[in-house]
């Protein structure tokens, strides 16, 4: 069943009908030991290593950063985040694969590293839209950036329409402008408006219509994780997938069922390897007689429906 689903997902990805939604777990694909924190727990450990934080909130990322912001300064949080994600790291095989796909209009990246940007630099006609903190950019929800990191001027709001791929980073990113949504107050501001979609960029709202989401390296164990995923995929397709090798928690199971997210119970490295192999086979198929490829594609669709 997983192989049939992977073949179907690959075909839909290559046709531009599936939106990859990347979480912090994608960093586990890095070769060797990644210098970047690959989970909220690892990140809060970095942030509290140099700053004294009450024991009861030391493992709570948003609460710990709020404490640092209140008793130190917002700049202290930003500096610590930049140090945490400033290590030299190369894109994983997944980032590279997605960057070379012929047609992916939107990639959602819900973590703070810049590996997707590094992978996309080999391409042209792409850009970024990143969430920004109201503490630093009051009255503004997102900033747009060209592929070279330069800011998109307010007068050229139509420019993103020309991008073949938009990288949406709702939590911000270390590059190019070190924007981070990470503290309690950052998220409170967003959550007061997200139900009516105000913080979700209009181009993202347009690109998600009738498209499915593929969640990779994501968990939905906290309310914040579920809320962002739900609001970002609102008014999209009715079918989605999530690579989730671990047994879902009760709340995760409910979330998956409620939003028709099919769980692929396999390790992420195994899924990515299968995705690469299927994509390569699909490219080879394009060189074969059309009838042979059509029969194979139809068989896959029937297997997924079954």
The 8 nearest C-alpha neighbors of each residue, nearest first, counted from 0:
[[1, 3, 2, 4, 303, 302, 5, 305],
 [2, 0, 4, 3, 5, 263, 264, 265],
 [3, 1, 5, 4, 0, 6, 273, 7],
 [4, 2, 0, 6, 5, 1, 299, 303],
 [3, 5, 1, 7, 2, 6, 303, 8],
 [6, 4, 2, 8, 7, 3, 9, 1],
 [5, 7, 9, 3, 4, 8, 2, 277],
 [6, 8, 4, 10, 5, 9, 299, 3],
 [9, 7, 5, 11, 10, 6, 12, 4],
 [10, 8, 12, 6, 11, 7, 5, 13],
 [9, 11, 13, 7, 12, 8, 14, 6],
 [10, 12, 14, 8, 16, 9, 13, 17],
 [13, 11, 17, 9, 15, 14, 10, 16],
 [12, 14, 10, 11, 15, 102, 100, 101],
 [13, 15, 11, 12, 16, 102, 10, 103],
 [14, 16, 103, 102, 12, 13, 17, 11],
 [15, 17, 210, 11, 14, 12, 211, 18],
 [18, 16, 211, 12, 212, 210, 15, 11],
 [17, 19, 212, 106, 105, 213, 211, 20],
 [20, 18, 213, 106, 212, 107, 21, 214],
 [21, 19, 107, 214, 213, 108, 215, 106],
 [22, 20, 108, 215, 216, 109, 107, 214],
 [21, 23, 217, 216, 109, 24, 110, 25],
 [24, 22, 37, 25, 110, 38, 216, 26],
 [216, 25, 23, 26, 22, 27, 37, 217],
 [24, 26, 216, 27, 23, 28, 22, 21],
 [25, 27, 28, 24, 37, 29, 23, 33],
 [26, 28, 25, 29, 24, 37, 33, 23],
 [27, 29, 26, 25, 91, 268, 30, 92],
 [30, 28, 91, 27, 26, 33, 31, 32],
 [29, 31, 28, 32, 33, 91, 27, 89],
 [32, 30, 29, 33, 28, 27, 34, 88],
 [31, 33, 34, 30, 29, 27, 35, 26],
 [32, 34, 35, 29, 31, 88, 30, 26],
 [35, 33, 86, 32, 36, 88, 87, 84],
 [34, 36, 33, 84, 37, 86, 83, 88],
 [37, 35, 42, 41, 38, 34, 83, 84],
 [36, 38, 23, 26, 24, 35, 41, 27],
 [37, 39, 41, 40, 23, 36, 42, 24],
 [40, 38, 42, 41, 43, 60, 37, 36],
 [41, 39, 38, 43, 42, 44, 58, 60],
 [40, 42, 44, 38, 36, 39, 43, 37],
 [43, 41, 39, 45, 36, 44, 40, 38],
 [42, 44, 46, 60, 40, 45, 41, 47],
 [45, 43, 41, 42, 47, 46, 48, 40],
 [44, 46, 42, 48, 43, 47, 41, 83],
 [45, 47, 43, 44, 48, 79, 42, 49],
 [46, 48, 50, 44, 49, 45, 43, 51],
 [49, 47, 45, 46, 50, 44, 51, 43],
 [48, 50, 47, 46, 51, 45, 79, 44],
 [51, 49, 47, 48, 52, 46, 67, 71],
 [50, 52, 47, 49, 53, 48, 67, 57],
 [51, 53, 57, 50, 54, 47, 63, 66],
 [54, 52, 55, 56, 57, 51, 63, 66],
 [53, 55, 57, 56, 52, 58, 51, 63],
 [54, 56, 53, 57, 58, 59, 52, 63],
 [57, 55, 59, 58, 54, 63, 53, 62],
 [58, 56, 54, 59, 63, 55, 52, 53],
 [57, 59, 56, 60, 43, 40, 44, 63],
 [60, 58, 56, 62, 57, 63, 61, 43],
 [59, 61, 43, 63, 62, 58, 64, 39],
 [60, 62, 182, 183, 64, 63, 181, 59],
 [63, 61, 65, 59, 64, 60, 183, 56],
 [64, 62, 66, 60, 65, 61, 56, 59],
 [65, 63, 67, 182, 66, 61, 62, 68],
 [64, 66, 182, 68, 62, 63, 67, 183],
 [65, 67, 69, 63, 64, 68, 70, 62],
 [68, 66, 64, 71, 70, 65, 69, 63],
 [67, 69, 72, 73, 65, 66, 71, 70],
 [70, 68, 66, 67, 71, 65, 72, 73],
 [71, 69, 67, 68, 66, 72, 65, 73],
 [72, 70, 67, 68, 69, 75, 73, 66],
 [71, 73, 68, 75, 74, 69, 70, 67],
 [72, 74, 68, 76, 75, 77, 71, 69],
 [73, 75, 77, 72, 76, 78, 68, 71],
 [74, 76, 78, 72, 73, 77, 79, 71],
 [77, 75, 79, 73, 74, 78, 80, 68],
 [78, 76, 74, 80, 79, 75, 81, 73],
 [77, 79, 81, 75, 80, 76, 74, 82],
 [78, 80, 82, 76, 81, 77, 75, 46],
 [81, 79, 83, 77, 82, 78, 76, 84],
 [80, 82, 78, 84, 83, 79, 85, 173],
 [81, 83, 85, 79, 80, 84, 78, 86],
 [82, 84, 80, 81, 85, 79, 35, 45],
 [85, 83, 81, 82, 35, 86, 112, 80],
 [84, 86, 82, 81, 83, 87, 173, 35],
 [87, 85, 84, 34, 88, 35, 83, 82],
 [86, 88, 85, 89, 34, 35, 84, 33],
 [89, 87, 86, 33, 90, 34, 114, 35],
 [88, 90, 91, 114, 87, 117, 29, 118],
 [91, 89, 114, 94, 118, 95, 117, 92],
 [90, 92, 94, 93, 29, 28, 95, 89],
 [91, 93, 95, 94, 96, 90, 28, 271],
 [94, 92, 96, 91, 95, 97, 271, 90],
 [95, 93, 91, 97, 96, 92, 90, 115],
 [96, 94, 92, 98, 93, 118, 97, 99],
 [97, 95, 93, 99, 98, 94, 92, 100],
 [96, 98, 100, 94, 99, 95, 93, 103],
 [97, 99, 95, 119, 96, 100, 118, 94],
 [100, 98, 96, 97, 101, 95, 122, 119],
 [99, 101, 97, 98, 102, 13, 96, 103],
 [102, 100, 13, 99, 103, 14, 15, 98],
 [101, 103, 15, 100, 13, 14, 104, 12],
 [104, 102, 15, 105, 164, 100, 101, 12],
 [103, 105, 164, 163, 165, 102, 15, 106],
 [106, 104, 165, 164, 103, 18, 166, 107],
 [105, 107, 166, 19, 18, 167, 20, 165],
 [108, 106, 20, 167, 168, 166, 21, 19],
 [107, 109, 21, 168, 110, 20, 167, 22],
 [108, 110, 22, 168, 21, 170, 169, 107],
 [111, 109, 23, 108, 22, 112, 170, 172],
 [110, 112, 172, 173, 171, 113, 170, 109],
 [113, 111, 84, 114, 172, 173, 110, 35],
 [112, 114, 116, 115, 174, 173, 117, 172],
 [113, 115, 90, 117, 116, 112, 118, 89],
 [116, 114, 118, 117, 113, 94, 119, 90],
 [117, 115, 119, 113, 114, 118, 120, 146],
 [116, 118, 114, 120, 115, 119, 113, 90],
 [119, 117, 115, 95, 116, 120, 90, 94],
 [118, 120, 116, 98, 122, 121, 117, 115],
 [121, 119, 122, 117, 118, 116, 146, 123],
 [120, 122, 119, 118, 123, 117, 98, 99],
 [123, 121, 120, 119, 124, 98, 125, 99],
 [124, 122, 125, 121, 120, 146, 119, 163],
 [125, 123, 162, 163, 164, 126, 122, 161],
 [126, 124, 162, 164, 163, 165, 123, 146],
 [125, 127, 145, 146, 165, 144, 166, 162],
 [128, 126, 166, 144, 143, 165, 167, 129],
 [127, 129, 143, 167, 142, 144, 168, 166],
 [130, 128, 168, 171, 141, 142, 169, 167],
 [129, 131, 141, 169, 171, 170, 140, 168],
 [132, 130, 141, 178, 140, 171, 179, 129],
 [133, 131, 134, 135, 180, 185, 136, 179],
 [132, 134, 137, 136, 135, 131, 185, 138],
 [135, 133, 132, 136, 137, 185, 73, 184],
 [134, 136, 133, 132, 137, 131, 73, 178],
 [137, 135, 133, 139, 132, 134, 138, 131],
 [136, 138, 133, 139, 134, 135, 132, 140],
 [137, 139, 136, 133, 140, 134, 132, 135],
 [140, 138, 137, 136, 141, 133, 131, 142],
 [139, 141, 198, 131, 130, 138, 142, 133],
 [142, 140, 130, 129, 131, 139, 128, 143],
 [141, 143, 129, 128, 130, 144, 131, 140],
 [144, 142, 128, 151, 127, 150, 129, 141],
 [145, 143, 150, 127, 151, 149, 148, 126],
 [144, 146, 126, 148, 149, 147, 150, 151],
 [145, 147, 126, 148, 125, 144, 120, 127],
 [148, 146, 145, 149, 144, 120, 126, 175],
 [149, 147, 175, 145, 146, 144, 150, 174],
 [150, 148, 145, 144, 147, 151, 146, 175],
 [149, 151, 144, 143, 152, 145, 148, 142],
 [152, 150, 144, 143, 145, 153, 149, 155],
 [153, 151, 154, 155, 150, 156, 143, 144],
 [152, 154, 155, 156, 151, 143, 150, 157],
 [153, 155, 152, 156, 157, 151, 158, 150],
 [156, 154, 157, 152, 153, 158, 151, 159],
 [157, 155, 158, 153, 154, 159, 152, 151],
 [156, 158, 155, 160, 159, 161, 154, 153],
 [157, 159, 160, 156, 155, 161, 162, 151],
 [160, 158, 162, 161, 157, 156, 126, 165],
 [159, 161, 158, 162, 157, 202, 163, 156],
 [162, 160, 159, 158, 163, 124, 157, 125],
 [163, 161, 125, 124, 159, 164, 160, 126],
 [162, 164, 124, 125, 104, 161, 165, 103],
 [165, 163, 104, 125, 162, 105, 103, 166],
 [166, 164, 105, 126, 127, 125, 104, 167],
 [165, 167, 127, 106, 105, 107, 126, 128],
 [166, 168, 107, 128, 127, 129, 106, 169],
 [167, 169, 129, 108, 171, 170, 109, 107],
 [168, 170, 130, 129, 171, 167, 109, 108],
 [171, 169, 180, 130, 168, 179, 109, 110],
 [170, 172, 179, 130, 129, 178, 168, 169],
 [173, 171, 111, 174, 178, 177, 112, 179],
 [172, 174, 177, 112, 111, 81, 175, 113],
 [175, 173, 176, 172, 177, 113, 148, 112],
 [174, 176, 148, 177, 173, 172, 149, 144],
 [177, 175, 174, 178, 173, 172, 148, 171],
 [178, 176, 173, 174, 172, 175, 179, 81],
 [177, 179, 171, 131, 172, 176, 173, 132],
 [180, 178, 171, 181, 170, 172, 131, 132],
 [181, 179, 170, 185, 132, 171, 131, 182],
 [180, 182, 61, 179, 185, 64, 183, 186],
 [183, 181, 61, 65, 64, 185, 184, 180],
 [182, 184, 61, 186, 185, 65, 62, 187],
 [183, 185, 187, 186, 182, 188, 65, 134],
 [186, 184, 182, 180, 183, 188, 187, 132],
 [185, 187, 189, 188, 183, 184, 190, 182],
 [188, 186, 184, 190, 189, 185, 183, 191],
 [189, 187, 186, 191, 185, 190, 184, 133],
 [188, 190, 186, 187, 191, 192, 193, 198],
 [191, 189, 193, 187, 192, 188, 186, 194],
 [190, 192, 189, 188, 193, 187, 194, 186],
 [193, 191, 190, 189, 194, 197, 195, 196],
 [192, 194, 196, 190, 195, 198, 197, 189],
 [193, 195, 196, 192, 230, 190, 191, 197],
 [194, 196, 193, 197, 192, 198, 191, 199],
 [197, 195, 193, 199, 194, 198, 192, 230],
 [196, 198, 199, 192, 195, 193, 200, 194],
 [199, 197, 140, 196, 193, 200, 189, 192],
 [198, 200, 196, 197, 201, 203, 204, 231],
 [201, 199, 203, 202, 198, 204, 141, 197],
 [200, 202, 204, 203, 205, 199, 197, 206],
 [203, 201, 205, 204, 200, 206, 160, 159],
 [204, 202, 206, 205, 200, 201, 207, 199],
 [203, 205, 201, 202, 207, 206, 200, 208],
 [204, 206, 202, 203, 207, 208, 201, 200],
 [205, 207, 203, 208, 204, 202, 105, 104],
 [208, 206, 235, 210, 204, 205, 203, 209],
 [209, 207, 235, 210, 206, 205, 234, 236],
 [208, 210, 236, 235, 207, 211, 234, 16],
 [211, 209, 236, 16, 207, 208, 235, 17],
 [212, 210, 17, 236, 239, 238, 18, 16],
 [213, 211, 18, 239, 17, 19, 214, 240],
 [212, 214, 19, 240, 241, 20, 18, 239],
 [215, 213, 241, 20, 217, 21, 240, 19],
 [216, 214, 21, 217, 242, 20, 22, 241],
 [215, 217, 24, 22, 25, 23, 21, 214],
 [218, 216, 22, 215, 214, 24, 23, 21],
 [217, 219, 220, 216, 224, 243, 22, 251],
 [220, 218, 225, 224, 251, 221, 217, 222],
 [219, 221, 251, 218, 250, 248, 222, 224],
 [222, 220, 224, 223, 219, 225, 218, 250],
 [221, 223, 225, 224, 226, 220, 219, 227],
 [222, 224, 226, 221, 225, 227, 219, 228],
 [225, 223, 219, 221, 222, 227, 226, 228],
 [224, 226, 219, 222, 228, 223, 227, 229],
 [225, 227, 223, 229, 228, 224, 222, 230],
 [226, 228, 230, 229, 224, 225, 231, 223],
 [229, 227, 225, 231, 226, 230, 232, 224],
 [230, 228, 226, 232, 227, 231, 225, 233],
 [229, 231, 233, 227, 232, 228, 226, 194],
 [230, 232, 228, 233, 229, 227, 199, 204],
 [231, 233, 229, 230, 235, 228, 234, 207],
 [232, 234, 230, 235, 231, 229, 207, 204],
 [235, 233, 208, 232, 236, 207, 209, 204],
 [234, 236, 208, 209, 207, 210, 233, 232],
 [237, 235, 209, 210, 211, 238, 208, 234],
 [236, 238, 235, 259, 239, 211, 258, 209],
 [239, 237, 236, 259, 211, 260, 240, 212],
 [238, 240, 260, 212, 211, 213, 261, 259],
 [241, 239, 261, 260, 213, 262, 214, 212],
 [240, 242, 214, 262, 213, 243, 263, 261],
 [243, 241, 263, 215, 262, 264, 214, 244],
 [242, 244, 264, 245, 241, 263, 262, 265],
 [243, 245, 264, 265, 266, 242, 246, 263],
 [246, 244, 243, 247, 264, 265, 266, 248],
 [245, 247, 248, 244, 243, 264, 252, 251],
 [248, 246, 251, 252, 245, 249, 243, 250],
 [247, 249, 251, 250, 252, 246, 220, 219],
 [248, 250, 252, 251, 253, 247, 220, 254],
 [251, 249, 253, 252, 248, 254, 220, 219],
 [250, 252, 254, 248, 247, 219, 253, 249],
 [253, 251, 249, 255, 254, 250, 247, 248],
 [252, 254, 250, 256, 251, 255, 257, 249],
 [253, 255, 251, 257, 252, 256, 250, 258],
 [256, 254, 260, 252, 253, 258, 257, 259],
 [255, 257, 259, 253, 254, 258, 252, 260],
 [258, 256, 254, 255, 259, 253, 260, 252],
 [259, 257, 260, 256, 255, 254, 237, 238],
 [258, 260, 256, 238, 257, 255, 261, 239],
 [261, 259, 239, 255, 240, 258, 262, 238],
 [262, 260, 240, 239, 241, 259, 263, 255],
 [261, 263, 241, 264, 240, 242, 243, 260],
 [264, 262, 242, 265, 243, 241, 261, 1],
 [265, 263, 244, 243, 262, 242, 266, 245],
 [264, 266, 244, 263, 267, 243, 242, 270],
 [267, 265, 244, 269, 268, 270, 264, 243],
 [266, 268, 270, 269, 271, 265, 242, 216],
 [269, 267, 271, 270, 266, 272, 28, 27],
 [268, 270, 272, 266, 267, 271, 273, 265],
 [269, 271, 267, 273, 268, 272, 274, 266],
 [272, 270, 274, 268, 273, 269, 275, 267],
 [273, 271, 275, 269, 274, 270, 268, 276],
 [272, 274, 276, 270, 271, 275, 277, 269],
 [273, 275, 271, 277, 272, 276, 278, 270],
 [276, 274, 278, 272, 273, 277, 271, 279],
 [277, 275, 273, 279, 274, 278, 280, 272],
 [276, 278, 280, 274, 279, 275, 281, 273],
 [279, 277, 281, 275, 280, 276, 274, 9],
 [280, 278, 282, 276, 281, 277, 275, 283],
 [281, 279, 277, 283, 282, 278, 284, 276],
 [280, 282, 284, 278, 279, 283, 277, 285],
 [281, 283, 279, 285, 284, 280, 278, 286],
 [284, 282, 280, 285, 281, 286, 279, 287],
 [283, 285, 281, 287, 286, 282, 292, 280],
 [284, 286, 282, 283, 287, 281, 292, 289],
 [285, 287, 284, 283, 288, 282, 289, 281],
 [288, 286, 284, 285, 289, 283, 291, 292],
 [287, 289, 290, 291, 286, 292, 285, 284],
 [290, 288, 292, 291, 293, 287, 285, 284],
 [289, 291, 293, 292, 288, 294, 287, 295],
 [292, 290, 294, 293, 289, 288, 295, 287],
 [291, 293, 295, 289, 294, 290, 284, 296],
 [294, 292, 290, 296, 295, 291, 289, 297],
 [293, 295, 297, 291, 292, 296, 298, 290],
 [294, 296, 292, 298, 293, 297, 299, 291],
 [297, 295, 293, 299, 298, 294, 292, 300],
 [296, 298, 300, 294, 299, 295, 293, 301],
 [299, 297, 295, 301, 296, 300, 294, 302],
 [298, 300, 302, 296, 297, 301, 3, 7],
 [301, 299, 297, 303, 302, 298, 304, 296],
 [300, 302, 304, 298, 299, 303, 305, 297],
 [301, 303, 299, 305, 300, 304, 3, 298],
 [304, 302, 300, 305, 301, 4, 3, 299],
 [305, 303, 301, 302, 300, 299, 4, 3],
 [304, 302, 303, 301, 300, 0, 299, 3]]
